[in-house]
Amino acid sequence: MESKVKRLLERLAEVEEVLSDPKIYEDPAKYRALTQEHAYLSAIKVAWTEKERCQKQIEDNREWLKSESDPAFAELLRQDNGQLEKQL
């Protein structure tokens, strides 16, 4: 899945480059298609970035739990991980 998402993000960069060319406005149909594709790919980028953020936070919390001596804070970290895992 990761390789597919990376290809889609590469495509997003390509689409953005084409859309930055003022000549794109000369072909309204192509412009419309590219803006729709851009919206779709941008949504994927936002979702992927959020997924990576959640995974990183879970990893950080797990590392912190290994050395945490305060039981209340450790429980807070476990609860946070539970919420983050639900988001994934």
C-alpha positions as a Python dict, from the first residue, in 0.01 Angstrom:
ca = {
    (1, 'M'): (0, 0, 0),
    (2, 'E'): (281, 239, 85),
    (3, 'S'): (430, 217, -265),
    (4, 'K'): (91, 288, -420),
    (5, 'V'): (45, 595, -200),
    (6, 'K'): (393, 717, -287),
    (7, 'R'): (309, 686, -658),
    (8, 'L'): (-9, 885, -600),
    (9, 'L'): (185, 1154, -414),
    (10, 'E'): (433, 1170, -700),
    (11, 'R'): (140, 1213, -936),
    (12, 'L'): (13, 1496, -716),
    (13, 'A'): (344, 1677, -763),
    (14, 'E'): (317, 1626, -1140),
    (15, 'V'): (-39, 1759, -1147),
    (16, 'E'): (62, 2062, -942),
    (17, 'E'): (343, 2133, -1184),
    (18, 'V'): (108, 2119, -1484),
    (19, 'L'): (-148, 2337, -1306),
    (20, 'S'): (118, 2598, -1236),
    (21, 'D'): (165, 2653, -1610),
    (22, 'P'): (-60, 2940, -1727),
    (23, 'K'): (-111, 2764, -2061),
    (24, 'I'): (-334, 2509, -1887),
    (25, 'Y'): (-617, 2763, -1899),
    (26, 'E'): (-619, 2736, -2277),
    (27, 'D'): (-776, 2391, -2247),
    (28, 'P'): (-1071, 2418, -2006),
    (29, 'A'): (-1152, 2046, -2020),
    (30, 'K'): (-797, 1948, -1931),
    (31, 'Y'): (-785, 2213, -1659),
    (32, 'R'): (-1111, 2084, -1509),
    (33, 'A'): (-989, 1723, -1517),
    (34, 'L'): (-660, 1815, -1355),
    (35, 'T'): (-823, 2021, -1081),
    (36, 'Q'): (-1053, 1728, -1000),
    (37, 'E'): (-756, 1492, -992),
    (38, 'H'): (-570, 1741, -775),
    (39, 'A'): (-856, 1752, -525),
    (40, 'Y'): (-865, 1371, -508),
    (41, 'L'): (-489, 1338, -468),
    (42, 'S'): (-476, 1618, -211),
    (43, 'A'): (-731, 1433, 2),
    (44, 'I'): (-514, 1122, -15),
    (45, 'K'): (-213, 1325, 92),
    (46, 'V'): (-398, 1467, 393),
    (47, 'A'): (-517, 1121, 499),
    (48, 'W'): (-172, 966, 452),
    (49, 'T'): (-4, 1245, 649),
    (50, 'E'): (-252, 1199, 934),
    (51, 'K'): (-195, 821, 933),
    (52, 'E'): (181, 872, 953),
    (53, 'R'): (138, 1127, 1233),
    (54, 'C'): (-75, 886, 1436),
    (55, 'Q'): (169, 600, 1384),
    (56, 'K'): (462, 817, 1493),
    (57, 'Q'): (275, 935, 1803),
    (58, 'I'): (191, 574, 1896),
    (59, 'E'): (557, 475, 1860),
    (60, 'D'): (668, 773, 2068),
    (61, 'N'): (413, 694, 2339),
    (62, 'R'): (527, 329, 2353),
    (63, 'E'): (888, 437, 2396),
    (64, 'W'): (786, 680, 2668),
    (65, 'L'): (587, 409, 2846),
    (66, 'K'): (900, 194, 2876),
    (67, 'S'): (1059, 446, 3110),
    (68, 'E'): (757, 617, 3268),
    (69, 'S'): (735, 575, 3646),
    (70, 'D'): (420, 779, 3708),
    (71, 'P'): (123, 537, 3685),
    (72, 'A'): (-126, 815, 3609),
    (73, 'F'): (81, 948, 3320),
    (74, 'A'): (142, 595, 3191),
    (75, 'E'): (-233, 538, 3187),
    (76, 'L'): (-281, 865, 3000),
    (77, 'L'): (-29, 747, 2737),
    (78, 'R'): (-212, 413, 2702),
    (79, 'Q'): (-544, 594, 2658),
    (80, 'D'): (-389, 824, 2400),
    (81, 'N'): (-259, 522, 2209),
    (82, 'G'): (-604, 363, 2220),
    (83, 'Q'): (-759, 673, 2065),
    (84, 'L'): (-486, 700, 1804),
    (85, 'E'): (-522, 334, 1707),
    (86, 'K'): (-896, 388, 1653),
    (87, 'Q'): (-811, 668, 1409),
    (88, 'L'): (-598, 431, 1205),
}
